[in-house]
Structures are given as C-alpha cells and as structure tokens.
Amino acid sequence: MQLTFASYNIHRCIGRDGRRDPDRIIKVLNEFDADVIALQEVETYPGGDRDFLARLSEKTGMRVIPGPTLRREYYRYGNAILTRARVNAIRRIDLSLLEREPRGALLVDLEWDGTPVEVLATHLGLWPLERRFQTQQILELLALEDRSPAALLGDINEWFSWGRPLRWLHGHFGRPPSPATFPSGFPILALDRIWFRPRKCLNSITRHRSPLSALASDHLPLLATVTLPAEGLPSVVEEPV
C-alpha cells in the first residue's frame, strides 16, 4: 500500500505577495492530494468565518487534528495534521523551553487496513540549544514504540546539515533525501523534513513546486511516498484529546 505524506509550513496563509489568502493554501493542498499532511504556522479563529481548520476539513474532505502551541480565547496558532486514515489516538506534547516561543509536537496513531503508523508533526525552535532539547524529547517519544512504522514531519529549522539535531534524527531513521524548500521563490535551505521508519519503506522525497505553491507561502510543501509494511495491528489505547 503506497501512501503520500506531506509537510508544509503555511506561514499563517500569508504569501510572498504579503497577502493572507487561506483559500490559496487549500488549493495548494489539493494540488498534491496527500494522505497525511503536517502543517506548521496554522492560524485560526475557532467558531467563526475565520475558522481556517473548519474550512480545511470542508474543502479537502480530510479529518483535521489541531495541535495549537499558542491559545487565546478567540485565537489558535501552531501545528495541525490532516489525514484520511483511521485515527486511534492523539497526544499533544509541549516542547517549549524557557522563555522562547511556545513549541509543541502532535503525535497521532493512525491505521490503514490494519497497519498502524505513528505520525509526529512538529515545528522546532530557532535557537540551537532549543532544537537540541526538542529533538531529544522527540526521540524519546518515538523510542517508546520503536518497532512500529513511524513518520516524523515538520519544519526542523536546522540550517546546517552537520547540526546535532539532524545527525541524531538520521541516526534513528536513516538519512533520507532533503530537497530545499525555503524560501519558496528560490529555495536554497532544507528546513522542512520528512523521515520514515523503517527506512526501506520510504520510496521518495520531493518538493511540490508549482506557480501557486511558489506564491502561497514562504516555504514549499515537501512530499514523501511510502510503502507500508504488512503488519498486524497491536492493541490500541485511546487517550483523551
């Protein structure tokens, strides 16, 4: 069974032209039609006309799982996952450090035809020490279920290929291709990443570059195709959301 995973920093739906256009982001998502999509810098105002997550669900036909890192009474900001798979459990993990911008990870247990996959979506911090701390936390989470297929998707914010967070993550998952996705008009940096375990199940990683995606955000979407292993489904424990 071949699936497509995607990671996309949508920059609060603000494009390179300085215009906020949520519908433009939705059109980009529908261009590549992935099975699981991790979004970063998601801004939404729940319950009204500016409820971006509700619009996402309506326009894509996918289940939307919010993972806000910043909450106000009428405002949410942070991560989200879109998926067509069965969702068995959802966990929201705080990765914030000291007085830095709040950061978090969204860990979701998905299932396709009896095959479980852990999906962890995140957006790491700008400070090197912050990213090291957050990467160690992520690896501890994934090590708890190190026999299950797992995907890590997100904006890792690591500018240097020799940085410790990347070396640690490559050590756990193997080293996948890393096309440049930032800035979207002329991408030179591989800030957005996708890893999959087992590494042999990862078929390809490409960036989605179209006239619309080059304009809609300051990042390009990153796509990965994966062939899931045929494994039985372990017992599942539902956790409160």
C-alpha positions in Angstrom: 0.0 0.0 0.0 1.6 3.2 -1.1 0.8 6.5 0.7 1.9 10.1 0.4 2.9 12.1 3.4 3.4 15.9 3.2 4.8 18.7 5.4 4.0 22.3 4.8 4.8 25.5 6.7 1.9 27.7 5.5 3.2 30.9 7.1 -0.2 31.9 8.6 -1.5 31.7 5.0 0.5 34.8 4.1 2.1 34.5 0.7 5.2 36.1 -0.9 3.0 38.9 -2.1 2.2 39.8 1.6 -1.5 38.8 1.2 -3.3 36.5 3.6 -5.2 34.0 1.5 -6.4 30.8 3.2 -8.1 29.6 0.1 -4.9 29.8 -1.8 -3.2 27.4 0.7 -6.2 25.0 0.4 -5.7 25.0 -3.4 -2.1 24.0 -3.0 -3.0 21.2 -0.6 -5.5 19.9 -3.2 -2.8 20.1 -5.9 -0.7 17.3 -4.3 -3.5 15.3 -2.7 -1.5 13.6 0.1 -2.9 11.0 2.6 -1.3 12.7 5.6 -0.3 16.4 5.8 1.5 18.1 8.6 1.0 21.8 8.7 3.0 24.4 10.6 2.2 28.1 11.5 -1.5 27.4 11.3 -3.5 30.5 12.4 -7.2 30.1 13.1 -10.1 31.8 14.9 -12.4 29.0 16.0 -16.2 29.2 15.6 -16.5 32.0 13.0 -15.9 32.9 9.4 -12.1 32.9 10.0 -12.1 29.3 11.3 -9.4 28.0 9.0 -9.4 24.5 10.3 -13.1 24.1 9.7 -12.6 25.4 6.2 -9.7 22.9 5.7 -11.9 20.0 6.6 -14.7 21.1 4.3 -12.6 21.8 1.3 -10.2 18.9 1.5 -12.5 16.2 2.8 -9.9 15.2 5.4 -10.0 14.9 9.1 -8.2 17.9 10.7 -6.4 17.4 14.0 -5.3 20.6 15.7 -2.1 21.0 17.7 -2.0 24.6 18.8 1.0 25.9 20.7 -0.5 29.3 21.4 -4.0 29.6 22.7 -6.1 32.7 23.3 -9.9 33.0 23.9 -10.6 33.5 20.2 -7.3 32.6 18.6 -5.2 29.5 18.0 -1.7 29.1 16.4 0.6 26.2 15.9 0.5 22.8 14.2 -2.1 20.6 12.6 -2.4 17.2 10.9 -4.8 16.4 8.1 -5.5 12.7 7.3 -7.8 10.3 5.6 -6.8 7.4 7.8 -8.5 6.0 10.9 -7.3 7.9 14.0 -6.7 5.7 17.1 -5.1 8.1 19.5 -3.9 11.7 19.7 -1.3 13.2 22.0 -0.2 16.8 22.2 3.3 17.3 23.6 4.7 20.6 24.9 8.3 21.2 23.7 8.6 24.7 24.9 11.9 25.8 26.5 12.4 28.6 28.9 11.1 32.0 27.6 11.3 31.0 24.0 8.3 30.9 21.6 5.9 28.1 22.6 6.6 24.9 20.6 5.0 21.5 20.5 4.5 18.2 18.8 1.4 16.4 17.6 1.7 12.6 18.0 -1.1 10.7 16.3 -1.6 6.9 15.9 -3.1 6.2 12.5 -4.2 3.0 10.9 -4.6 1.8 7.2 -6.2 -1.6 6.6 -4.8 -3.0 9.9 -1.4 -1.4 9.6 -0.5 1.1 12.4 1.6 4.2 11.8 2.8 6.7 14.3 2.9 10.2 12.9 4.7 13.0 14.8 4.3 16.6 13.4 6.4 19.4 14.8 7.9 22.8 14.3 11.2 23.2 16.2 12.7 26.4 17.6 15.1 29.0 16.2 17.7 28.7 19.0 20.3 25.8 18.6 20.0 24.8 22.2 16.2 24.8 21.9 16.3 22.5 18.9 18.7 20.0 20.6 16.4 19.8 23.6 13.3 19.3 21.4 15.0 16.7 19.3 15.9 14.7 22.3 12.3 14.8 23.6 11.0 13.6 20.2 13.5 10.7 20.0 12.5 9.6 23.5 8.8 9.6 22.4 9.5 7.6 19.3 11.8 5.1 21.0 8.8 4.0 23.2 7.3 2.4 20.1 10.4 1.7 18.1 9.0 -1.5 16.5 6.1 0.4 14.8 6.2 2.2 11.5 6.6 5.9 12.2 6.8 9.2 10.4 8.4 12.5 11.6 7.3 15.5 9.6 7.9 19.2 10.1 9.8 22.4 9.9 13.0 21.4 11.8 14.6 24.9 11.4 18.1 23.4 11.2 20.1 25.5 8.8 23.3 23.4 9.0 23.5 19.8 7.6 26.1 19.0 10.3 23.9 20.2 13.2 23.4 17.8 16.0 19.6 17.5 15.7 19.9 16.3 12.1 22.6 13.9 13.0 20.6 12.4 15.9 17.5 12.1 13.7 19.4 10.5 10.9 20.9 8.1 13.4 17.3 7.0 14.4 15.6 7.0 11.0 18.4 6.8 8.4 19.3 9.6 6.1 16.5 10.5 3.6 16.8 12.9 0.7 16.3 16.6 1.7 15.3 18.9 -1.1 15.5 22.6 -0.4 12.1 24.2 0.4 12.9 27.7 1.7 12.5 30.4 0.6 9.7 29.3 -1.8 10.6 31.7 -4.6 14.2 30.4 -4.8 14.7 27.5 -2.4 18.2 27.0 -1.0 17.6 25.7 2.5 16.2 22.3 3.6 14.3 23.4 6.7 11.4 21.1 6.1 12.0 17.4 6.6 10.3 14.0 6.5 11.7 10.8 8.0 10.1 7.4 7.9 10.8 4.2 9.9 11.6 1.6 8.6 13.9 3.4 6.1 13.3 0.8 3.4 9.6 1.7 3.2 10.5 5.3 2.1 10.4 5.4 -1.7 11.0 9.1 -2.5 11.0 12.6 -1.2 10.3 15.6 -3.4 9.2 19.2 -3.0 6.0 20.4 -4.6 6.8 23.4 -6.7 4.0 25.0 -8.8 3.2 28.6 -9.7 0.7 28.6 -6.8 2.9 27.0 -4.2 5.8 29.3 -5.0 3.5 32.2 -4.1 1.2 31.0 -1.3 3.8 30.7 1.5 7.4 31.3 2.1 8.0 27.5 2.2 7.3 24.9 -0.4 5.5 21.7 0.6 7.6 18.6 1.0 6.2 15.2 -0.1 7.2 11.6 0.6 5.9 8.4 -0.9 5.9 5.4 1.5 5.0 1.7 1.0 3.6 0.5 4.3 4.7 -2.9 5.6 2.1 -5.6 6.0 1.9 -5.9 9.8 -0.9 -6.7 12.2 -2.5 -4.1 14.4 -1.4 -4.0 18.0 -3.8 -3.3 20.8 -4.8 0.4 20.8 -5.4 2.6 23.9 -7.5 5.7 23.3 -6.2 8.8 25.1 -8.4 11.8 25.9 -8.0 14.7 23.4 
